[in-house]
Amino acid sequence: MESIHLAVQPRTIIGKQVKSLRNEGLIPAELYGHGTKNEHLTVSAKEFNKVFKTAGSSTMVMLDLGKEKKSAMIHDIYRDSVKGDIMHVDFYQVRMDEKITARVPIEFVGESPAVKEKNAVINHSLSEVEVEAFPQDIPHAIVVDLGVLTDFDQSIYVKDLAVPKGVEIQVEGDTVVATATEPLPEEVAAPVETVDMSAIKTEGDEKKAERDADKATKEE
C-alpha cells in the first residue's frame, strides 16, 4: 500500500490559546511514542479529515514535519461534544522494526443467501478486532463475506477471518463475528371490538329524555 502523507507543523501555542489555531482552520496535535520526546504540532483540519477518512486509526501515516518524516498512527481524536468538530489529535510514533497492537475495523461485504432466500436476520457481534503486527503490515480493514451464511444459526467466527501474513488477531478464535438468525415472529394484532353505537345513550340523550318527560307531565 502506498504511504499516506500528512503535513504537520511545530506548535508553540499551548493551553487555552489554542482556540486561535482552530479559528484558523488548524487542529492542535501531539506526537509521542515509545522512547521518543513529545512534540506539540498543528495540522490542517481539512487535510487531516481527508487523511483520517482514508487511514482511520489502523493505518500508518507518514507525518511530514519540515524535512523530517515520522511514521505514526492516529491514536486518539477528541471532538467537541456538541458540534462534533475535532478539537485535538494524538499521534503515536511507531518504529518499523517494532510490533504494535491496533484495533482494525471489520468490513462486511456480500449478501447472505439465508437473508435473501429465508428472510434471516444477520446479527453483527463484532465491529472491530485487535491485532498485533509491524506497523506497515496492519490492514486498513478486515473484510468478511456474508455470502457464507446460507442457513439459520450459522455463524462466522474470529478463526474464520482472513488476515495478511504477519498479522496476529488478539481475540479468541471462537468469538462470534456474525450470525444468521430466524426473524422474530410478527406480533398478532389484537382483534378490534365492534361497538353498537346505537345502543349507547349519551349524557345529551338522557337529558333530552328527561326534558321531554317533564314537558309531557306539565301539559297533562
ABEGO torsion letter per residue (X at the ends): XBBBBBBBBBBABBEAAAAAAAAAGBBBBBBBEBGBBBBBBBBBAAAAAAAAAAAEAABBBBBBBEABBBBBBBABBBBBAAAGBBABBBBBBBBAABBBBBBBBBBBBEBBAAAAAAGBBBBBABABBBBBBBAAABBABBBBBAAABABBGBBBBAAABBBBBGBBBABBAABBABBBBBBBBBBBBBBBBBBBAAABBBAAAAAAAAAAAAAAAAAX
